[in-house]
Amino acid sequence: VNKDNVRQMLERADLNNDGLMDADEFLAATISLFAMQRHPSLLQRVFRIFDLDGSGFITVDELKRALERQRPMDDYDVEQLMREVDTNGD
């Protein structure tokens, strides 16, 4: 792994774009990496739970609908969450 790869991994893990990796971001990155290596089919199944229309993308509306199964969320909270995790804006 070269410096550029490490820099890219750290940038992806820095969900709030503050230039630092806090404990929550580290945990999320570690769990994601572990899960992808150990259970790639599980990640695909979980993704499909959120991707309600099967488009291959999770929209703000789909995210909100999935999260509201656990607790009510307002549009601002869901949009903020999407901005934090959608690193490439697609």
N, C-alpha and C positions, 0 to 999 in steps of 0.2 A: 504494500500500500504506500503510495507516494504522498507528498505533502498536499497536492491538489485534491486527491481523493479524500484525505482526512478533512481538509477545509470544507469540501462540499458536504460531507457527512455532518459536520458540526453545524453548518449553515442550515441544513434541512432539519436538524434537531432543535435549533433555536426558534421555537414556535412564536415567541413574542418579539423576535428581531431586535433584542437588546444587546447582541454581541456576546452574550454569556449563555452557558447551559446551566439552568438551575436544576434542582433535584427532580422536579416533576418532568422536565424535558428529558433529563437523563433516563429516568425510569421509563418514560414513553418510548424513547429510542431503543432502549435495551429490550423491553418487552416486544416491540415491533420486530427487531432483528431476530430475537429468539424464536418468536412465533413464525416468522417467515422461513427460518431455517428448519424448524422442527415440524411445522404443520401448515404447509402452503395451501392445502385444500381447505383447511379451516378458515383461513383468511378470505379465501374466495367465497365461501359460504356466508361469512359475516358481511362481506361487501355486498353480496346480493340482497341481504336483508335491508340494507340502506338504499340500494339502487332499485327502487320500486318499479321503475319503468324499463329496466333492463338495458339502459343506454350505455352502460359502462362508465357513467359519471354519477356522482351523488350531488344533487342540487340542494340549495338552501331549503327548499320546501320539503324534499325527501328527508333531509337531516332533521328538520323540525318535527316532521310526522313521526320519525323513529324515536327521537328523544322524548317526545310527549307521551310515549307509552310508559315512561318511567316517572316523569313529572312535567307539569305545565311549564312552557318556556315562551318568553315573548320573542318577537321577531328580532329585536336588537341583540339579544343574547345569542341566538342562533347565527345571525349574520356575523357577529364578532367571532364566534367559534370558527365559522367557516373561513374567515380571513386569517385566523391564526394557523389553521391546518392546511389550507389550500396554497401551497408554496409556489405553484406555477400559474395560478389564476385561471385554470381551465375548469 
